[in-house]
Amino acid sequence: MPKRCQPCLGRDIKDAILREIRDPGVDAVVGKVRDCDDPVGIELCGKVGRARSAYQEFIGGCLREAKVKSFADAPAKMKACAAAWRNRPK
């Protein structure tokens, strides 16, 4: 199982934030963030996207080749691409 990211702020960073922004709400949020080992360190966590599936790659390429120009011609070309996916050599 992948390790979950745990955001942290260095002690010096926390002190600077609390010194500059005097707000009880900010104090509460900053207080909940764990301390980094490095006093000036910051570790933020972002969402990592899932890789595209083989189907998504195939359909995307097929639709680009079909040169879909409008919403009106998209359904017919999508059906043709889906049929090509089902009939592709495996």
N, C-alpha and C positions, 0 to 999 in steps of 0.2 A: 504494500500500500504506500502511495507517495506521501512524503512528509508534508504536513500542512504548514503553510507559511504563518509565522507568528510575527506580526508587526512589532517594532520596537523603536524607541527614541532614546538617544543618549541623555544622560543626566544634565549635561550642559545645555542641550537643545531644549529639554523640558523647562529648565530654569529660565532660559531666554524667552520662551513662549509665555510662561506665567508672569514674567516681569513686564513684558510688553502688552499683554492682553489681560487686563484685570476683569475677569468675568467668572462668576461661580460655575456657569455651565462649562466653560473651557477648562476650568480647574478640575471638574469632575471627570471630563473625558480624558484629559492628559494624565490624570492620576490613574486611570484604568489601563493605560498602555504600559507594557512591560519595559524595563530599562534594557538598553543594548549594553553589551560588554564594553564597547568603545564609547567614551563620554560624549563624543560629537557624532556618533553614528546614527543613521536613520535607515530603517528597513521597512519598506512598504510592500504590500501584497496586492497583486492585480489578478484579474481574472484571466485564466489561460484558456484560449479557445480550443475546441476539439478539432482535430484534423478532418479535412473533407473526406467523405467516403468515395469509393471508386465510382459509385453511381452518380454522385454529385459532380465529380470531375468529368465523367463521360457526358452527362446531360449538358453541362456547361459548355464543353467543347462542341458538342453537336449543335446547340442553339447558336453559338457564335458562327459556326460554319454555315448554318441555315440563314444567317443574317436576318434575324427577327427585327422588323422595322416598327411594328405597332402592336398594340394589344389585340387587334382584330386578327392578325395572322399568327399570333403566338400559340393558341390552342392546337391548331392543326400541326404546327411544327413540333410542339411538345409531344403530341401523340406519336408522330413519326419518330422522334428521338427515343421515346419510351419503347416503341416496337423494336427499334434498332438495338436497344439495350437488351431486350429479351432474346433477340435472335443473334446476338454477338457470339463469336466462338469463345468458349470458356477455357 
